[in-house]
Amino acid sequence: MKSIAPVLVFLCVAVSAVGVQAEECSDTGATAPLMTLDEANETLRGIGEVKSVKLSPVQGLYELSVVNNGRQATVYVDFARKHLIPSPIFSLATKKPIAPEPTAVSTPPSRVDIATVPTENSIILGNPEGKRKLFVFTDPDCPFCAKLHEELWKLTTLDNQVTVYVKMFPLKMHPAAYDKARVILGAGTPELLNKAFAGEPIPAPGPKDSAKAVDDTLKYAESIGITSTPTLILPDGRIVVGFKKAEELKALMSTVSDKGAKP
């Protein structure tokens, strides 16, 4: 089995410990400090991008899904956050690895035709008749999306000619996000999206909250290789992955021609 990168082969390194913010109980009965996604990325800085973190079936270890050089694999970090253990770890009962083998990670193209990006099934922020279209694929349970959402509101005050189309792209790693996305699109306004990102409860989906509206966006996003949130499509079709501040977004869009935009 190939490692995701040479740096992970038989790697056992010291890393900086970060503060414990909360605790959770595992199915094994052990009480473990919670490692947030932000903390995991800080701990593995320079090694890879952590996509998810949870307690491992092996007591005393976190299980992290990490992307490095286009490969996604599972690694383990001890509760003291001092050692990194590469996969695989085998179960003596099954004689099989307890986590999936590394897989190739699809990456989106660098650019798409902006005219082909569907504007329906979106929550609109900013000027509905703006000259510049910005598409944002977001997950209502994604902490990075919540940070970006605040910046999008700031962007609409910095640029009164931007129309932000927020597209619901609930990730499978967030089980409650799909139903939230249905309700948010069913409402058709930013109000419930704002509440979701603020951590406030939103209603359960009803008959008017179509699953098709979410599924259509999922299919489109997957067709152009989008796999993570937040992902943005700029007015010139460039695809940008990850959190950006409002000022960064404004600068990115300042080079965009208004050719083909609304007068």
Stockholm file with secondary structure:
# STOCKHOLM 1.0

chainA/1-263         MKSIAPVLVFLCVAVSAVGVQAEECSDTGATAPLMTLDEANETLRGIGEVKSVKLSPVQGLYELSVVNNGRQATVYVDFARKHLIPSPIFSLATKKPIAPEPTAVSTPPSRVDIATVPTENSIILGNPEGKRKLFVFTDPDCPFCAKLHEELWKLTTLDNQVTVYVKMFPLKMHPAAYDKARVILGAGTPELLNKAFAGEPIPAPGPKDSAKAVDDTLKYAESIGITSTPTLILPDGRIVVGFKKAEELKALMSTVSDKGAKP
#=GR chainA/1-263 SS CCCSSGGGTTCCCCCCCCCCCCEEECTTSCEEECCCHHHHHHHTTTTCEEEEEEECSSTTEEEEEEEETTEEEEEEEETTSCCEEESCCBCTTTSSBSSCCCEECCCCCSBCCGGGSCCSSEEEEECTTCSEEEEEEECTTCHHHHHHHHHHHHHHHHCTTEEEEEEECCCTTSTTHHHHHHHHHHHCSHHHHHHHHTTCCCCCCCTTSCHHHHHHHHHHHHHTTCCSSSEEECTTSBEEESCCCHHHHHHHHHTCCCTTSCC
#=GC SS_cons         CCCSSGGGTTCCCCCCCCCCCCEEECTTSCEEECCCHHHHHHHTTTTCEEEEEEECSSTTEEEEEEEETTEEEEEEEETTSCCEEESCCBCTTTSSBSSCCCEECCCCCSBCCGGGSCCSSEEEEECTTCSEEEEEEECTTCHHHHHHHHHHHHHHHHCTTEEEEEEECCCTTSTTHHHHHHHHHHHCSHHHHHHHHTTCCCCCCCTTSCHHHHHHHHHHHHHTTCCSSSEEECTTSBEEESCCCHHHHHHHHHTCCCTTSCC
//
